[in-house]
Amino acid sequence: MRSLSEKRPPARRRPTAFLLSALLVAGLAIPAAAATRSVSDVVLVDSGSVITDDLYAAGNRVVIAGRVAGDLIVAAYEDVTITGTVTGDVVGVAGSVVVTGNVGESLRVAAPEVVVSGRVGDDVLAAAWSATLDGEVAGEVTLWSWAADVGGRIGGDLEGQMRTLDLHGRIDHNVDVSVRRLTVSDETSVGSDLGFRSPRPAVGIEDADVGGAVVHRLPLAPNIRIRALVLLAKVVLGLLAAIAGLVVMWALPGLTSRAIARVSESWWRAWLRGLGVLALPVVVVGLALLLLRLAPLQAAIPFLGVLGPMFIALLGLVLMLGFVAPAAVFPWLGRIGQPRRGPVRAFVYSAALVVLASLIPWVSWVIVLVLFPIGIGGWVVAAPISETAEGASPAAV
């Protein structure tokens, strides 16, 4: 544990939040003369200490129980806890951020969990999985989170995007949020308009005290230009997949013939094998999340150092097999009902059919989840041909 004692008060310099955040994430040393820097397992400013300039802190845990008479720029693997006072801004990333004390100016953080039970003298900007605000914020609050619980008092506007929002506090100005589910208690007070964009009505909003209008808007439909770009992207990707398949058929005729034969022999077994290959990177990510949830961060980091390269290698394998998958599945698809059709002709017919079908909503997902795993499964079991094996080209029409 490391405790920081009082420093002499030199001239203060306050960089912009964007620059500080970029340098913090990059892990660079910021050569500011008017700042105290501390890197330790636990960075502690105890209740009897005063830091008279900006504090740049990094460690497993950062605990501010005393007073920082400046900005706090922080990065912590586990948590940042502020039970004392920071007179300036708080900017940082951490496993969790808990403020039960006072922040004189802005709070701008990114963490899986953010809890503000104290007081923030200016605005709050937070990106979190779970956000809880039951203290006092003098300015506006902007949240990007999966689940948010907003109580206490907000002196400005409440904005942002959440999947679920429980509102039971006092907002002096407007509420303008995008949510999947909004729950409003009868304790809620909104000084001006309460606007929310959601596919469903809010629960309990009729009992809230709203000084302005209640505006419920449905989620925006995709812009026509975005739709056109999506359709164009599907056509381009389909053409690229067709070209890649033809190149593979030309370059690896023997292996391609074996892959097509495996798919024709049992397409559903090839599909199951392909799904297994596609699931490998997901399994690695699941293991990483399980480690982060069950193991202490200090113990989980070495394992994450192994799982990270493993994930990249498996993702590269999946992308490579996805590149060659059309060469195995398109000829099989084009021969359904026409078994005598040549592989190249069958490939062209099925490629054109797939490109056109992908323009229909939801069909593209069927293509991704059915056809590509079948093609990948065909290549997974396609053994290299021997010198005596038949190496006839599949390009015969």
Order of alpha helices (4+ residues) and beta strands (2+ residues): beta-alpha-beta-beta-beta-beta-beta-beta-beta-beta-beta-beta-beta-beta-beta-beta-beta-beta-beta-beta-beta-beta-beta-beta-beta-alpha-alpha-alpha-alpha-alpha-alpha-alpha
